[in-house]
Amino acid sequence: MLLVVVLAVVALGALALVCLPLLRGARGVAERAQFDRVVYRDQLRDVERDLARGVLNPNEAESARLEIQRRLLAVDEVSPGRNLTSRRSLRLSAIVALATACGAGGLYWWFGAASLPDAPYVMRVAQRTDTRPGAQHLDMQDAASRLEQRLRSDPSNAEGWLLYAHTVASLGNWPKAADAYRHAIDLGQKAPDVLAGYGEMLVLAAEGIVPPAAREAFATALAANPKHDVARYYLALADSQAGDDPKAIRAWLALAADIPDDSPMRESISRGIAAAAKAGSLAVPPLPKGTPPPPGPTEDQMATAAQMPEAQRNEMIRGMVAQLAAHLDSEPGDLDGWLRLGRSYSVLGETDKSVDAYAHAQKLRPDDVDIKLLAFRAMIAGLQPTDILPPRALALLREVATTAPDQPEVLWYLGVNAARVGRPDEARSNWSKLLSELPPDGEDSKLVKSALDSLPGK
């Protein structure tokens, strides 16, 4: 009898939730732009989290930020929300309540079986996750499949293994991502971010346990870059798992003091310290204040700048760039700061300053192909279609080609330079190789085919 009373109360509560809106009338519907802005800001936070974890490198994160911020600025902030109204309806409320109660009772009488046990939680999770993936997930799976096929025929492509590692990691396939990182490392990709990425995939594949191979990878990354945040975080976690909780806490506190005060990593550090303190029967120390966020435009500043006249906007940007340059004078080891300064000078059309900023970034990470390509793009900014590549840009391009010979941008510009200096056979060789790497029906393929057709001779 008690069960019947409880079920009756629950049913009345559910009916109240359904019927009260009919009695009150509907409220205005929020603007679509509001929802868009919330989604885009969540995406920005996801990018920062992935950057802190090492899933994205600074270049990928910056590209993602710029695209999300562009969409954020494009949101139509003046689109009117629809103000839907409805009249109160006692009759409709009564009909809905009666139909709901009768329908529920009838269904339970027909299908119900109170004596059957509940399904195990694990089985219910499996049922929930057995759903069709979204379009974006399918796109990533397709990209991973194509990369996997390409690597079967070209297993010595180190850059390809790195791209494959990032792709399968975004799909949550940690063992495959770790294996891809291992291939890239064996082929000479031993930058701290690569080693830390490999270690993190091993940790995720081991469900949060830091195995010996991962610890070794993090230690090697830290030896190359003593300030590497991800390596420091996981080495502290390894100490905690090994039972050395005081050492882990000290390492996490030092890391918290060295990263920006608004870094999403601080939340993970705080949880780790609390768990280590509890395991070691220690007092939980307060988290130290982090470093101030590096100077640069915030979301609100970008939104404000977008509404300004061009001259005023440029003046505002120059002020922020000057602040960033001053920050880097006192913090010359800030890799991300130098990259942002290079991009900022490039946007302002100050090519020489942009190249100098990227040169500082290259010194901090000399094996990073992406940074070299950013410097190369800055060097060729403003060239006319018939101009020959400057000697410094060509030397940098050939340097990149020694470690990433199949990089599409390298193949394209080597072909461009060869065509401009009258070496059509060399241009044809580079562009033909590039064409074989591109999707056959894409716009890039059409461009390369057009360039090949324009070459003299066959």
KAFENUR-V208755 format. One record per residue. RES is the residue in one letter. SS is DSSP state (A for helix, B for strand, O for the rest). PHI is phi in whole degrees, -180 to 180 (999 if undefined). PSI is psi in whole degrees, -180 to 180 (none if undefined). Layout:
RES;SS;PHI;PSI  RES;SS;PHI;PSI
This chain:
M;O;999;-39  L;A;-61;-40  L;A;-61;-40  V;A;-63;-42  V;A;-63;-45  V;A;-60;-46  L;A;-63;-37  A;A;-64;-42  V;A;-64;-43  V;A;-62;-42  A;A;-64;-42  L;A;-63;-40  G;A;-61;-43  A;A;-65;-41  L;A;-65;-37  A;A;-63;-41  L;A;-63;-34  V;A;-77;-42  C;A;-88;-29  L;A;-58;-42  P;A;-59;-33  L;A;-69;-31  L;A;-80;-31  R;A;-85;-30  G;O;91;152  A;O;-80;148  R;O;-88;167  G;O;-64;147  V;O;-90;136  A;O;-66;156  E;O;-64;148  R;A;-62;-36  A;A;-61;-35  Q;A;-59;-48  F;A;-63;-42  D;A;-59;-43  R;A;-65;-39  V;A;-62;-45  V;A;-61;-47  Y;A;-66;-37  R;A;-69;-35  D;A;-62;-40  Q;A;-64;-37  L;A;-62;-41  R;A;-66;-36  D;A;-62;-40  V;A;-61;-45  E;A;-64;-38  R;A;-65;-44  D;A;-64;-36  L;A;-65;-43  A;A;-64;-34  R;A;-82;-11  G;O;88;3  V;O;-65;-36  L;O;-112;144  N;O;-88;168  P;A;-56;-36  N;A;-68;-45  E;A;-64;-42  A;A;-64;-42  E;A;-65;-40  S;A;-62;-43  A;A;-64;-42  R;A;-59;-47  L;A;-61;-41  E;A;-67;-43  I;A;-66;-41  Q;A;-66;-35  R;A;-62;-43  R;A;-67;-37  L;A;-62;-42  L;A;-69;-27  A;A;-81;-8  V;O;-60;134  D;O;-78;98  E;O;-76;-10  V;O;-106;8  S;O;-67;128  P;O;-73;136  G;O;-75;152  R;O;-81;129  N;O;-102;89  L;O;-86;137  T;O;-128;155  S;O;-145;154  R;O;-87;151  R;O;-65;144  S;O;-143;99  L;A;-67;-38  R;A;-65;-46  L;A;-65;-38  S;A;-62;-43  A;A;-64;-41  I;A;-63;-45  V;A;-62;-44  A;A;-63;-45  L;A;-66;-44  A;A;-65;-39  T;A;-65;-47  A;A;-64;-47  C;A;-66;-42  G;A;-64;-43  A;A;-65;-43  G;A;-63;-42  G;A;-65;-42  L;A;-65;-42  Y;A;-67;-38  W;A;-61;-37  W;A;-82;-46  F;A;-105;-18  G;O;-69;152  A;O;-151;89  A;O;-67;-19  S;O;-82;-11  L;O;-75;140  P;O;-73;159  D;O;-71;154  A;O;-71;144  P;O;-59;150  Y;A;-62;-41  V;A;-60;-40  M;A;-66;-38  R;A;-67;-36  V;A;-63;-43  A;A;-62;-40  Q;A;-65;-39  R;A;-68;-35  T;A;-84;-8  D;O;-86;63  T;O;-122;163  R;O;-70;129  P;O;-67;154  G;O;-71;174  A;A;-62;-40  Q;A;-65;-40  H;A;-63;-42  L;A;-63;-40  D;A;-61;-44  M;A;-66;-38  Q;A;-64;-40  D;A;-64;-43  A;A;-62;-41  A;A;-64;-40  S;A;-64;-43  R;A;-66;-41  L;A;-63;-41  E;A;-63;-42  Q;A;-64;-41  R;A;-65;-38  L;A;-72;-24  R;A;-64;-37  S;A;-88;-16  D;O;-139;67  P;O;-71;-7  S;O;-95;9  N;O;-84;95  A;A;-64;-42  E;A;-63;-36  G;A;-64;-39  W;A;-65;-38  L;A;-65;-45  L;A;-63;-40  Y;A;-65;-39  A;A;-61;-46  H;A;-63;-39  T;A;-68;-50  V;A;-71;-26  A;A;-65;-39  S;A;-66;-21  L;O;-90;-2  G;O;82;15  N;O;-94;82  W;A;-64;-44  P;A;-60;-42  K;A;-66;-39  A;A;-63;-43  A;A;-62;-42  D;A;-64;-39  A;A;-66;-42  Y;A;-61;-40  R;A;-60;-42  H;A;-62;-45  A;A;-63;-41  I;A;-65;-43  D;A;-62;-26  L;O;-92;11  G;O;105;-1  Q;O;-84;90  K;O;-122;29  A;O;-66;151  P;A;-53;-39  D;A;-64;-37  V;A;-67;-46  L;A;-63;-42  A;A;-67;-38  G;A;-62;-42  Y;A;-61;-46  G;A;-62;-41  E;A;-66;-38  M;A;-64;-38  L;A;-64;-40  V;A;-65;-46  L;A;-65;-37  A;A;-66;-29  A;O;-92;16  E;O;58;44  G;O;95;-7  I;O;-86;136  V;O;-90;103  P;O;-75;166  P;A;-56;-41  A;A;-64;-37  A;A;-69;-42  R;A;-61;-41  E;A;-63;-41  A;A;-64;-43  F;A;-65;-40  A;A;-65;-40  T;A;-67;-41  A;A;-62;-41  L;A;-70;-32  A;A;-65;-35  A;A;-79;-32  N;O;-141;93  P;O;-61;-12  K;O;-103;11  H;O;-67;113  D;A;-63;-48  V;A;-64;-44  A;A;-62;-42  R;A;-63;-41  Y;A;-62;-48  Y;A;-74;-31  L;A;-66;-37  A;A;-65;-40  L;A;-62;-40  A;A;-63;-41  D;A;-62;-42  S;A;-63;-43  Q;A;-68;-26  A;O;-83;-2  G;O;96;0  D;O;-94;71  D;A;-66;-40  P;A;-60;-41  K;A;-64;-42  A;A;-63;-43  I;A;-64;-43  R;A;-61;-42  A;A;-66;-42  W;A;-67;-38  L;A;-64;-41  A;A;-65;-40  L;A;-65;-42  A;A;-62;-34  A;A;-75;-20  D;A;-96;-11  I;O;-105;160  P;B;-57;149  D;O;-64;-22  D;O;-103;16  S;O;-69;134  P;O;-66;-16  M;A;-67;-23  R;A;-62;-32  E;A;-65;-43  S;A;-66;-39  I;A;-63;-43  S;A;-61;-42  R;A;-65;-41  G;A;-63;-43  I;A;-63;-43  A;A;-62;-42  A;A;-68;-41  A;A;-67;-40  A;A;-64;-41  K;A;-66;-43  A;A;-65;-35  G;O;-96;9  S;O;53;47  L;O;-114;158  A;O;-72;143  V;O;-80;114  P;O;-77;153  P;O;-69;147  L;O;-74;128  P;O;-69;157  K;O;-68;138  G;O;-85;-176  T;B;-75;152  P;O;-65;146  P;O;-57;140  P;O;-61;147  P;O;-62;148  G;O;160;166  P;O;-68;133  T;O;-87;175  E;A;-59;-46  D;A;-64;-39  Q;A;-65;-39  M;A;-65;-42  A;A;-64;-40  T;A;-65;-44  A;A;-63;-33  A;A;-65;-24  Q;O;-92;-4  M;O;-86;156  P;O;-60;156  E;A;-58;-45  A;A;-62;-44  Q;A;-68;-38  R;A;-63;-45  N;A;-63;-38  E;A;-64;-42  M;A;-65;-43  I;A;-63;-42  R;A;-62;-36  G;A;-64;-43  M;A;-69;-36  V;A;-65;-39  A;A;-63;-39  Q;A;-63;-42  L;A;-65;-42  A;A;-63;-40  A;A;-65;-39  H;A;-61;-41  L;A;-73;-24  D;A;-63;-35  S;A;-94;-18  E;O;-129;69  P;O;-69;-10  G;O;-91;7  D;O;-82;93  L;A;-60;-49  D;A;-62;-35  G;A;-63;-44  W;A;-64;-38  L;A;-65;-43  R;A;-67;-36  L;A;-67;-41  G;A;-61;-44  R;A;-66;-38  S;A;-65;-46  Y;A;-64;-35  S;A;-64;-42  V;A;-63;-35  L;O;-79;-5  G;O;82;12  E;O;-95;81  T;A;-61;-47  D;A;-60;-44  K;A;-66;-36  S;A;-63;-45  V;A;-63;-41  D;A;-62;-40  A;A;-64;-44  Y;A;-66;-32  A;A;-64;-40  H;A;-62;-42  A;A;-64;-39  Q;A;-62;-37  K;A;-64;-33  L;A;-78;-27  R;O;-143;78  P;O;-67;-20  D;O;-96;4  D;O;-83;110  V;A;-65;-37  D;A;-63;-39  I;A;-66;-40  K;A;-63;-39  L;A;-69;-35  L;A;-62;-42  A;A;-65;-39  F;A;-62;-44  R;A;-62;-38  A;A;-65;-37  M;A;-67;-32  I;A;-98;3  A;O;-61;131  G;O;89;-1  L;O;-70;147  Q;O;-81;159  P;O;-56;-28  T;O;-99;0  D;O;-72;145  I;O;-81;146  L;O;-63;138  P;O;-59;147  P;A;-54;-41  R;A;-65;-40  A;A;-68;-41  L;A;-65;-40  A;A;-63;-41  L;A;-67;-39  L;A;-63;-43  R;A;-68;-31  E;A;-65;-43  V;A;-63;-38  A;A;-64;-24  T;A;-70;-28  T;A;-107;-23  A;O;-137;67  P;O;-66;-22  D;O;-100;9  Q;O;-65;125  P;A;-54;-41  E;A;-65;-36  V;A;-64;-49  L;A;-61;-40  W;A;-65;-49  Y;A;-76;-29  L;A;-63;-40  G;A;-65;-42  V;A;-60;-47  N;A;-64;-43  A;A;-62;-40  A;A;-65;-38  R;A;-74;-25  V;O;-99;9  G;O;85;33  R;O;-120;75  P;A;-63;-34  D;A;-65;-40  E;A;-66;-41  A;A;-62;-43  R;A;-63;-40  S;A;-62;-47  N;A;-67;-44  W;A;-71;-35  S;A;-65;-40  K;A;-65;-41  L;A;-62;-42  L;A;-61;-36  S;A;-69;-19  E;A;-91;-14  L;O;-96;153  P;O;-58;134  P;O;-63;-29  D;O;-106;11  G;O;-83;168  E;A;-65;-34  D;A;-64;-40  S;A;-63;-40  K;A;-63;-40  L;A;-64;-44  V;A;-67;-40  K;A;-62;-41  S;A;-64;-41  A;A;-66;-40  L;A;-63;-42  D;A;-65;-25  S;A;-81;-11  L;O;-73;140  P;O;-73;147  G;O;77;177  K;O;-133;none
